[in-house]
Amino acid sequence: MMIFQNGWFPDGVVMAAWSVLLVIFALCAKQAWVSVSQHRSAFLVAAVVLPLAWSLNASPESGQLAGMSYHLLALNLTALMLGTSAAFCLGVLLFFPYLWLWGDWHMFPINALSVLLPPLLVNLGFRHWVSRLPANIFIFIFLNGFWAAAVGMVFTGVVLVGLLDWADVFDTAVLWKTAFPVFFLIAWAEAFLSGISTAIFIALKPQWICTFDDDRYLKSAPKIWQ
């Protein structure tokens, strides 16, 4: 992802982003608390996974991409572990200190909304789609774990680059021809992280994937899986 810097957006846009962020956080807080209370071990794991993924970043110091920062998201995996509401709230709470250390906290609401919402919306869409497909554990892992993460990363790239283009921070050609294609490369790493972790957790620690329904997938699983 890219980290927006102070001065890239008008103060009015930042204040509007604060309002939207607080409203969404308030709407998600109750469900998030329930999820965290019921899945404390998964919450602790997710609270470690997110910062670790975000710490794997690259920030070009020169050239056309100078001033941009890319890193993994791990939000699709977190949403599978805790649910979308809890993933959003946890992401907000962890993202502020991250920006304090690595970026500009003044741009926190715009950064948070543009980084957290796109992959979580994609996760919701994929889980709704998979719920309508046959109850196959491999479909769950492949679509929800792998492809949702990849699509979420690319969609996040579209949002981030689109915002930068709208703010006229960088040249349009540089953004879409140089900065945006990087997200397709990162998407493979994001998909691998989410997909392999989902498979391992379901096999060894299914309680860490609260969106995985044991009754739906395991009771109908073939004998070889048992």
N, C-alpha and C positions, 0 to 999 in steps of 0.2 A: 504494500500500500504506500501511498505518499502522505507525508505529514504537512498539513497546511501551516503556513507561517503568518505571524501577525502582520497586518496591513494588506493581506491579499484580498480580503473581503470587507465591505463596508460595515460599520458598527451596527447598523440596523439589521443586516443579515445575521450577524452574530447574536444579537438579542433575540431575534425570531427563532434562531436555532436553539437557544437556551430554552425558550418556551416550549417548543416541540419536544425537546429532549426530556424536560421535566414532566410533561404530560404523559409521554410514553412510559417513562420510568414509573410514574405513579400507577398507571394502568397495569403494569406488569408486576409490581411489587408484591401484591398479595399471592398470586400464583407462584411467583419465584420463591417466596418464603415457604410455601407449602412444599414445593419441590425440594428445596434445600433441606428442610426438616426431615423429609422422608428418605433422602438420598445423601446423607452427610459424607459418606466415604467418596462418592462420585464427585461431590462438590469440592472436596479437598484435592482430589486428583485434577479436576478441571482448573482449580485455582493455581495449580503448578504448571499445567500444560500451556495455558494461555500466555503467561509471561515468557516461558521458554520459547514458544513459537515466535512471539514478537521480538525476542532478543536476536533471532536469526535475521538480521537486517543488512541491507546494502545501501549505502548513500554515496553516489558518485560525487567527487569533490571538484571535478572539472568537466568541461565538455557541455554538450547540449542538455544533459540530464542533471547537471549540477543543481543542487537545492532540492532534489527529490529523494525520497526514501522508500524502499520496498522491504516488506517482510511478510512472513506467513501469517495466517489469520487464526486457524484452529477453531473458528467459531462454529463451523458445521459440526465438528466433533463434539464441541461443548453443548450444542443444541440437542444432539442425539443423547448425550449423557444426562442432561438436566431438564430438557425442554426449552422452548424458545424464550419464554419469559425470563427464566432464571439465567439463561445464557446472555440475554441482553443486559440484565441488571448486573451480573458479574462482570461483563465486559465494560460497562460504564464505570464501575467501582475500581477496576484495575487499570483502565485506560488513562484516568487522570494522573496518577503517579507516574505512569509511563511517559506521558507528555511532559510532565514536570522535569523528568530526567533527560529525555531525548529530543523534545520538541519545544513548542510554545503553548503553554497552558491557556493563553488568551483565546486560542482558536479551538479549545476543547469541544464545544458543542457541535461545531461543524465537522470536525474530525470524527467525533464519536458517531454521529448520525450517518455519515457517509461511509464509515468503515464497518459499523456494526449492523446496520439495517439491511443492506443488500444481501450478504450471505445468509442472514437469518430468514429473510423473506424467501430466498431460494430454497432453503431447508424446509420451510413450511410447505412450499409448493410441491417439492419432491415427496415429502412424507404423505401429503394428501393423495398424490398420484399413486404411490406405492401401496397405500391402504386399499386401493381399488383393484390392485393386481392380485393374482393368486398368492396365497400365503407360503412363500418360498424364502427360506433364510438367505439364500444366495442373492435373490433379487433385492432383499433389504440391504445387504452389505454393499452390493455393486452399485445400486442406484442411490440409496441414502448416504452410504459411506463414501463412495468414490466419486460418482458423477455429480452429486449435489455440491461437493466441495469444489470441484473444478469449475463448474458453472458459476458458483457463488463468487469465486475469485475473479473470473472474467467479468461478471456483472459489476463487482466492486470497482474494477478497473474502468468500466464504462462510466460509472457515477463519478469517480474521482477525476478522471481526465475531462469529463464533461463539465464539471464544476470549475476546473482550472481554465478550460477554454472559455467558459462564460465569464469568469473573472478577468480574462485577458492577462493572465500572469506570464504565460509562455506563448511562444509562437504556435499557432494552430497546427502547422505541418509537423513541428517537432513533437507536439503532444500525441497526435494520432498515428504518426508514422514511426516514431522512435520510442516514446514513453509507453504508449498503450500496448504494443506487441510484447513487452516484457511480462505483462500479466498472463499471457498464454503460456510462457515458460514456467512462471511460478505456479500456475494452476496445476501442473503435473506433480510438483512437490507437495502442494496442498492436498491434492487428491490421494497421493500415496500415504501421507501422514494420517489423513482421516480414514481412508479405506482400510489400511492395515491395522490401525488402532481399533476400529470398530470390529473387525473380524476377531482380533485377539481378545478384546473385552467380552464379546458375546460368547466366545469359546471358554474363557477362563473366569471371567468376572461379569456375567450377564447383568448383575445388579447395578453395574456402572453405566448401563445404557437403559435409562428409564423409559425411553420411547420404544424399546423392543418388548413386544408382548410375547411372553413365554407360551401362554395358552394358544395364541394364534399360530406361532411359528414352530414351536418344538413339539407340541402334541401331534401335529400333522406331519412331522418330519419323518423321513424314511428310517428304517432300522439301522442303516449304516452310520447315521449321525449319532445314534445312541451308542 
